[in-house]
Amino acid sequence: MSARPYRDVPRRACRQIHVGPVPVGGDAPVSVQSMTNTITADVEATVAQIKRLEEAGADIVRVSCPDEDATAGLAQIVPRVGVPIVADIHFHYKRAIEAAKAGAACLRINPGNIGSAERVREVVRAAKDHGCSMRIGVNAGSLERHLLEKFGEPCPEAMVQSALEHAKILEDNDFREFKISVKASDVYLAIAAYEALADACDYPLHLGITEAGGTRVGTVKSSIGIGWLLKKGIGDTIRVSLSADPVEEIKVGFDILKSLDLRHRGVRIVSCPSCARQGFDVIKTVEILEERLAHIATPISLSIIGCVVNGPGEARETDIGLTGGGTLANEGAANKVYIAGVPDHNINNPDMIDHIVDLVEKKAAAIEAEKAAAKSAAE
């Protein structure tokens, strides 16, 4: 039992698989992934987008492979990127075999949709030969006809049955290196399906609210659905589905994990909504700091609070803190800078943003140097 049991998140026990070098499930950290929206056959455009996702922190990236040109492009893409690639396959078993040969680390496929038992065996054989894992991807919008006839509509029971039917096909072929997703655009449906599936099997689960919408609405829906499940210990890898730049999906995914204290990457800014008490323009300051500190991957906490009502308390809980002094009408009043929760020095408004950026960059450099030294000593 921890000192703050209300913050404990006991993870669901499940088996562990690998997507390339990335472990998924077991005691591995929850991984974050996205999907390209370029034409996969356009190798240069797809590589460029994957590299942007890598820079944003993506652990895994999925690309669509609907035709032979796409799988041919995949063979050129994989050697040029640093993250494992999931090949998105829907109906054609040959695309799955081609993707495995092209270097895909994982195949997103529903084995029941690709035809005969012999075709499934061929895909499984290719996956085993080339070290591919798989993801069974059930979607409420594309459930099998026999399940819709049985249940009348997409429902948690239908989605779980679909997932388990596909899983049995792989199990019957002695293949268990797979994870499962049961996505829906309806938050309640997705949550209920994942909760039921978590009880029904021990495979790793890939979380997502599918077709969640644009940046704002999609972020809200995904945060509710994914956040609810993660707080219950359900989920081993996540994808936030947004009608937006895929890089935004990675940012939101990490923000969800940071908010639940499950994983940390980059600067976590704690800031107030601002009011008449603020000693500096909080909204503008945070906007600038988010942009100027986006390059930092080291986990660091930073509080930016406009006045002394909550500022000192929040600063006590962060690596670096800034609390406003005086009001906007009194620009000469000094703001207080906290280091490791302790008041350290004052800074005036004109200098504070550059100063905070400098402090955070130095803190990040010190943390990375300490980690490197510890690694060197261990080796």
Secondary structure in CASP SS format (residue, H / E / C, confidence):
PFRMAT SS
TARGET T0000
AUTHOR 0000-0000-0000
METHOD secondary structure of the structure
MODEL  1
M C 1.00
S C 1.00
A C 1.00
R C 1.00
P H 1.00
Y H 1.00
R H 1.00
D C 1.00
V C 1.00
P C 1.00
R C 1.00
R C 1.00
A C 1.00
C C 1.00
R C 1.00
Q E 1.00
I E 1.00
H E 1.00
V E 1.00
G C 1.00
P C 1.00
V E 1.00
P E 1.00
V E 1.00
G E 1.00
G C 1.00
D C 1.00
A C 1.00
P C 1.00
V C 1.00
S E 1.00
V E 1.00
Q E 1.00
S E 1.00
M E 1.00
T C 1.00
N C 1.00
T C 1.00
I C 1.00
T C 1.00
A C 1.00
D C 1.00
V H 1.00
E H 1.00
A H 1.00
T H 1.00
V H 1.00
A H 1.00
Q H 1.00
I H 1.00
K H 1.00
R H 1.00
L H 1.00
E H 1.00
E H 1.00
A H 1.00
G C 1.00
A C 1.00
D C 1.00
I E 1.00
V E 1.00
R E 1.00
V E 1.00
S E 1.00
C C 1.00
P C 1.00
D C 1.00
E H 1.00
D H 1.00
A H 1.00
T H 1.00
A H 1.00
G H 1.00
L H 1.00
A H 1.00
Q H 1.00
I H 1.00
V H 1.00
P H 1.00
R H 1.00
V C 1.00
G C 1.00
V C 1.00
P C 1.00
I E 1.00
V E 1.00
A E 1.00
D E 1.00
I C 1.00
H C 1.00
F C 1.00
H C 1.00
Y H 1.00
K H 1.00
R H 1.00
A H 1.00
I H 1.00
E H 1.00
A H 1.00
A H 1.00
K H 1.00
A H 1.00
G C 1.00
A C 1.00
A C 1.00
C E 1.00
L E 1.00
R E 1.00
I C 1.00
N C 1.00
P H 1.00
G H 1.00
N H 1.00
I C 1.00
G C 1.00
S C 1.00
A H 1.00
E H 1.00
R H 1.00
V H 1.00
R H 1.00
E H 1.00
V H 1.00
V H 1.00
R H 1.00
A H 1.00
A H 1.00
K H 1.00
D H 1.00
H H 1.00
G C 1.00
C C 1.00
S E 1.00
M E 1.00
R E 1.00
I E 1.00
G E 1.00
V E 1.00
N E 1.00
A H 1.00
G H 1.00
S H 1.00
L C 1.00
E C 1.00
R H 1.00
H H 1.00
L H 1.00
L H 1.00
E H 1.00
K H 1.00
F H 1.00
G C 1.00
E C 1.00
P C 1.00
C C 1.00
P H 1.00
E H 1.00
A H 1.00
M H 1.00
V H 1.00
Q H 1.00
S H 1.00
A H 1.00
L H 1.00
E H 1.00
H H 1.00
A H 1.00
K H 1.00
I H 1.00
L H 1.00
E H 1.00
D H 1.00
N C 1.00
D C 1.00
F C 1.00
R C 1.00
E C 1.00
F E 1.00
K E 1.00
I E 1.00
S E 1.00
V E 1.00
K E 1.00
A C 1.00
S C 1.00
D C 1.00
V H 1.00
Y H 1.00
L H 1.00
A H 1.00
I H 1.00
A H 1.00
A H 1.00
Y H 1.00
E H 1.00
A H 1.00
L H 1.00
A H 1.00
D H 1.00
A H 1.00
C C 1.00
D C 1.00
Y C 1.00
P C 1.00
L E 1.00
H E 1.00
L E 1.00
G C 1.00
I C 1.00
T C 1.00
E C 1.00
A C 1.00
G C 1.00
G C 1.00
T H 1.00
R H 1.00
V H 1.00
G H 1.00
T H 1.00
V H 1.00
K H 1.00
S H 1.00
S H 1.00
I H 1.00
G H 1.00
I H 1.00
G H 1.00
W H 1.00
L H 1.00
L H 1.00
K H 1.00
K C 1.00
G C 1.00
I C 1.00
G C 1.00
D C 1.00
T E 1.00
I E 1.00
R E 1.00
V C 1.00
S C 1.00
L C 1.00
S C 1.00
A C 1.00
D C 1.00
P H 1.00
V H 1.00
E H 1.00
E H 1.00
I H 1.00
K H 1.00
V H 1.00
G H 1.00
F H 1.00
D H 1.00
I H 1.00
L H 1.00
K H 1.00
S H 1.00
L C 1.00
D C 1.00
L C 1.00
R C 1.00
H C 1.00
R C 1.00
G C 1.00
V E 1.00
R E 1.00
I E 1.00
V E 1.00
S E 1.00
C C 1.00
P C 1.00
S C 1.00
C C 1.00
A C 1.00
R C 1.00
Q C 1.00
G C 1.00
F C 1.00
D C 1.00
V H 1.00
I H 1.00
K H 1.00
T H 1.00
V H 1.00
E H 1.00
I H 1.00
L H 1.00
E H 1.00
E H 1.00
R H 1.00
L C 1.00
A C 1.00
H C 1.00
I C 1.00
A C 1.00
T C 1.00
P C 1.00
I E 1.00
S E 1.00
L E 1.00
S E 1.00
I E 1.00
I E 1.00
G C 1.00
C C 1.00
V C 1.00
V C 1.00
N C 1.00
G H 1.00
P H 1.00
G H 1.00
E H 1.00
A H 1.00
R H 1.00
E C 1.00
T C 1.00
D C 1.00
I E 1.00
G E 1.00
L E 1.00
T E 1.00
G C 1.00
G C 1.00
G C 1.00
T C 1.00
L C 1.00
A C 1.00
N C 1.00
E C 1.00
G C 1.00
A C 1.00
A C 1.00
N E 1.00
K E 1.00
V E 1.00
Y E 1.00
I E 1.00
A C 1.00
G C 1.00
V E 1.00
P E 1.00
D E 1.00
H E 1.00
N E 1.00
I E 1.00
N C 1.00
N H 1.00
P H 1.00
D H 1.00
M H 1.00
I H 1.00
D H 1.00
H H 1.00
I H 1.00
V H 1.00
D H 1.00
L H 1.00
V H 1.00
E H 1.00
K H 1.00
K H 1.00
A H 1.00
A H 1.00
A H 1.00
I H 1.00
E H 1.00
A H 1.00
E H 1.00
K H 1.00
A H 1.00
A H 1.00
A H 1.00
K H 1.00
S H 1.00
A H 1.00
A H 1.00
E C 1.00
END
